[in-house]
């Protein structure tokens, strides 16, 4: 059961990462929020590598 939930979360994170990469903002304030969101996603994805 946990493995299925983990796989769903992993796929969701990958989808969010792709969306953020495609919709990268160009103004400073939006870029800060984008960078924070991307950092959180990448940090959580690192947990799945172990």
Backbone torsions as a table, in degrees:
resi	resn	phi	psi	omega
1	UNK	NA	-46.2	-179.3
2	UNK	-64.5	-37.3	179.9
3	UNK	-62.0	-40.0	179.6
4	UNK	-65.9	-44.2	178.8
5	UNK	-63.4	-43.6	178.4
6	UNK	-60.2	-41.9	-179.7
7	UNK	-65.3	-40.7	177.7
8	UNK	-62.6	-44.4	-179.8
9	UNK	-64.0	-40.9	179.2
10	UNK	-61.5	-45.5	178.8
11	UNK	-64.3	-39.5	178.6
12	UNK	-63.2	-42.5	178.7
13	UNK	-64.1	-40.9	178.6
14	UNK	-63.9	-39.6	177.8
15	UNK	-64.0	-44.0	178.7
16	UNK	-62.3	-40.8	179.4
17	UNK	-62.5	-44.6	178.7
18	UNK	-62.8	-42.2	178.3
19	UNK	-61.2	-43.5	179.6
20	UNK	-65.1	-39.7	179.5
21	UNK	-63.9	-37.2	-178.9
22	UNK	-75.4	-28.1	-174.7
23	UNK	-114.2	47.6	-178.4
24	UNK	-71.6	126.1	-178.2
25	UNK	-77.5	168.0	-177.4
26	UNK	-119.1	-12.2	176.7
27	UNK	-93.0	159.5	-169.5
28	UNK	-63.0	-49.5	-176.8
29	UNK	-63.8	-43.6	178.3
30	UNK	-64.8	-35.9	-179.8
31	UNK	-65.6	-37.1	177.7
32	UNK	-63.1	-45.4	178.7
33	UNK	-64.6	-40.3	179.3
34	UNK	-61.4	-45.5	-178.8
35	UNK	-63.9	-40.1	178.2
36	UNK	-63.6	-46.8	-179.9
37	UNK	-62.5	-44.9	-179.4
38	UNK	-63.7	-40.0	178.7
39	UNK	-61.3	-42.4	179.2
40	UNK	-64.6	-42.0	179.7
41	UNK	-65.0	-46.7	-179.7
42	UNK	-63.6	-37.4	178.4
43	UNK	-62.7	-43.7	179.8
44	UNK	-70.1	-35.4	177.5
45	UNK	-63.9	-32.9	177.8
46	UNK	-60.0	-32.9	-179.6
47	UNK	-65.8	-27.7	-179.6
48	UNK	-78.0	-19.5	-179.2
49	UNK	-72.6	-23.3	-175.1
50	UNK	-82.6	NA	NA
